[in-house]
């Protein structure tokens, strides 16, 4: 099987985020960057399928030079090779533009059986990449996947998806796009020998022009524009009710009704 895994580098969720002075974005200088956690589930599933059916796992990522660190982590987990698409000149594209870039990179090769992604990235939680890539490729898709069975000979996939308070089992033909959810598997930790091997694995660098895309058109075609960022308002100081329990309970009900307005 030939499987592509689309990966993204994101700020560590434990990092303290600070806004740029003009509110146009976040300060990136002192941020710890990591491989998107949901992408780790996608990589692990791709590796399991490769080991079961033979083939290769190819990572693809779009972004600045620092994303190579996340790519190397995926290679250390066991992926075979990677493609890095530079964001030079197209850093301001929206979700559709990024999907168009990734699809163009995918279409430079052929014979894909599956494209796996994390169900969402933990930086913006947009959950747009998988569905948009599937739509542009005109492939079936299943997002928020908790369980997966692949019939390689019959070219069929059975996927179990998480819904609100329930699960759904669907069947899809191959090739298809799948979005991995926490619980699909337990991602492996890169071992020291594999970390060393990852340094020698192929990471092919390309950019929009080499993919036949016009950077100006991609940027001009944005449908989503970020006007600015702002931090949420500070939380008010909590009120601690003491004294007689009956009086405290009556005060609490009054506060919930008059101030919180949830009663």
C-alpha positions in Angstrom: 0.0 0.0 0.0 1.1 3.5 -0.7 -0.1 5.8 2.0 0.4 9.6 2.4 0.1 11.2 5.8 -0.4 15.0 5.9 1.3 16.4 9.0 1.5 19.8 10.6 3.8 21.4 13.1 1.9 23.2 15.9 2.8 25.0 19.2 3.1 22.7 22.2 -0.2 23.0 24.1 1.9 23.7 27.3 3.4 26.7 25.7 2.3 30.1 26.9 1.0 32.0 23.9 1.7 35.7 23.5 0.2 37.9 20.8 2.2 40.1 18.5 2.1 43.8 19.4 -0.1 44.6 16.4 -2.5 41.7 17.0 -1.8 40.2 13.6 -0.7 36.8 15.0 1.3 35.2 17.8 4.9 35.7 18.9 6.7 32.6 17.5 10.2 33.3 18.8 10.1 31.4 22.1 7.5 28.8 21.2 8.2 25.1 21.5 6.9 23.5 18.3 5.8 19.9 18.1 4.2 17.4 15.7 0.4 17.8 15.9 -0.7 15.1 18.3 -3.6 13.9 16.1 -1.2 13.5 13.3 0.7 11.0 15.4 -2.3 8.7 15.4 -2.5 9.0 11.6 1.2 8.1 11.2 0.8 5.1 13.6 -2.1 3.8 11.6 -0.3 4.2 8.3 2.7 2.3 9.7 0.5 -0.5 10.9 -1.2 -0.8 7.5 2.2 -0.7 5.7 3.5 -3.5 8.0 0.4 -5.5 7.4 0.1 -5.1 3.6 3.6 -3.9 2.7 4.3 -0.7 0.8 5.5 2.7 2.0 4.4 5.7 4.1 5.1 9.2 2.8 4.8 12.2 5.0 3.8 15.6 3.5 3.9 18.9 5.2 3.4 22.5 4.2 5.2 25.3 6.1 8.4 27.1 6.9 11.8 25.5 7.4 11.1 24.6 11.0 8.6 22.0 10.0 11.4 19.7 9.1 11.8 19.0 12.8 8.2 17.6 12.9 8.8 15.7 9.7 11.9 14.0 11.2 9.9 13.0 14.2 7.5 11.2 11.9 10.3 9.6 10.0 11.8 8.5 13.4 8.4 6.8 14.1 9.0 4.7 11.0 7.8 6.6 7.9 9.8 5.9 4.8 10.3 9.4 3.3 8.8 12.8 3.2 7.9 15.8 1.1 8.2 19.3 2.5 6.4 22.1 0.6 7.8 25.5 1.5 5.4 28.3 2.4 7.7 31.0 0.9 5.4 33.5 -0.9 2.2 31.6 0.1 2.4 31.8 3.9 -0.9 33.8 4.0 -3.1 31.3 2.1 -6.2 30.1 3.9 -7.4 26.5 4.5 -8.5 26.0 0.9 -5.1 27.3 -0.4 -3.2 24.9 1.9 -5.4 22.0 0.7 -4.7 23.0 -3.0 -1.0 23.0 -2.3 -1.1 19.6 -0.6 -3.2 18.1 -3.4 -0.8 19.4 -6.0 2.0 17.7 -4.1 0.0 14.5 -4.0 -0.7 14.6 -7.7 3.0 14.8 -8.5 2.9 11.1 -7.7 0.4 8.3 -8.5 -0.9 5.1 -7.1 -2.0 6.4 -3.7 -4.1 4.0 -1.8 -4.9 6.2 1.3 -4.3 9.7 2.6 -4.4 10.0 6.4 -4.6 13.1 8.4 -5.1 14.0 12.1 -8.8 14.9 12.5 -7.7 18.4 13.4 -4.7 20.5 14.3 -4.5 21.7 17.9 -3.5 25.2 17.0 -6.6 26.5 15.3 -8.9 23.4 15.7 -10.3 24.1 12.2 -10.5 20.5 11.0 -10.5 21.6 7.4 -7.5 20.0 5.8 -8.8 16.4 5.5 -12.3 17.3 4.1 -10.9 19.9 1.7 -8.2 17.5 0.3 -10.8 14.8 -0.1 -13.1 17.2 -2.0 -10.4 18.5 -4.3 -9.3 14.9 -5.1 -12.9 13.8 -5.4 -12.2 10.9 -3.1 -14.5 9.5 -0.4 -13.7 10.5 3.2 -14.3 9.5 6.8 -13.2 11.9 9.6 -12.9 11.3 13.4 -12.0 7.7 12.8 -11.8 5.4 15.9 -11.4 2.1 14.2 -10.2 0.9 10.8 -10.2 -2.3 8.7 -8.7 -2.4 5.2 -9.5 -5.0 2.6 -6.5 -4.3 0.3 -7.5 -7.0 -2.2 -11.1 -5.8 -2.4 -10.1 -2.2 -2.3 -12.6 -1.5 0.5 -12.3 0.2 3.9 -14.5 -0.2 6.9 -14.2 2.8 9.3 -15.8 3.4 12.7 -16.4 7.1 13.3 -17.1 9.0 16.4 -20.4 11.0 16.5 -22.1 13.1 19.2 -22.8 10.4 21.8 -22.6 7.5 19.3 -20.4 5.8 16.7 -21.0 5.1 13.0 -19.6 2.4 10.8 -19.1 3.3 7.2 -17.7 1.5 4.1 -15.6 3.3 1.5 -13.8 2.4 -1.7 -10.1 3.1 -2.1 -8.4 5.5 -2.5 -9.9 7.5 0.3 -9.0 10.2 2.9 -9.2 9.3 6.6 -9.0 11.6 9.7 -7.5 9.9 12.8 -9.1 10.5 16.2 -7.5 9.8 19.6 -8.3 6.1 20.5 -7.6 4.8 17.0 -4.3 3.4 18.3 -1.4 4.2 20.6 1.4 6.0 18.7 4.9 4.4 19.1 7.8 6.3 20.6 10.8 6.8 18.3 13.8 4.8 19.5 17.3 6.1 19.4 18.3 3.9 16.5 15.3 5.1 14.5 16.0 8.7 15.4 19.5 8.3 13.9 18.1 6.6 10.8 15.6 9.4 10.3 18.4 11.9 9.7 19.3 9.9 6.6 15.8 9.4 5.2 14.8 11.4 2.1 13.0 14.7 2.6 12.2 16.2 -0.8 11.8 20.0 -0.8 9.5 21.7 -3.2 7.4 24.9 -3.5 4.3 26.2 -5.1 5.9 27.1 -8.4 7.4 23.6 -8.9 3.9 22.3 -8.2 2.5 24.3 -11.0 0.7 26.8 -8.7 0.7 30.6 -8.9 1.5 32.1 -5.5 -0.3 35.3 -6.3 -3.5 33.5 -7.3 -3.5 31.4 -4.2 -3.1 34.4 -2.0 -5.6 36.5 -3.9 -8.1 33.6 -3.8 -8.4 33.5 0.0 -11.9 33.1 1.2 -10.9 33.3 4.9 -9.0 36.4 6.2 -7.9 36.8 9.8 -8.6 40.4 10.8 -6.8 40.1 14.1 -6.2 38.2 17.3 -7.1 39.1 20.9 -6.9 37.4 24.2 -10.1 36.4 26.0 -11.1 38.8 28.8 -9.5 38.0 32.2 -11.7 35.8 34.5 -13.3 37.7 37.3 -12.2 36.9 40.9 -14.2 34.0 42.3 -16.8 34.6 45.0 -16.5 32.4 48.1 -19.7 32.0 50.1 -19.2 31.4 53.8 -21.4 31.4 56.9 -24.7 29.7 57.5 -25.3 27.0 54.8 -28.9 28.0 54.2 -28.0 31.7 53.7 -25.1 30.7 51.5 -27.4 28.5 49.4 -29.9 31.4 49.0 -27.1 33.8 48.0 -25.8 31.3 45.5 -29.2 30.9 43.8 -29.5 34.7 43.7 -26.0 35.0 42.1 -26.8 32.3 39.5 -30.0 34.0 38.6 -29.0 37.7 38.6 -25.3 37.6 37.6 -24.6 34.3 35.8 -28.1 34.3 34.4 -28.2 30.5 34.2 -31.3 30.0 36.4 
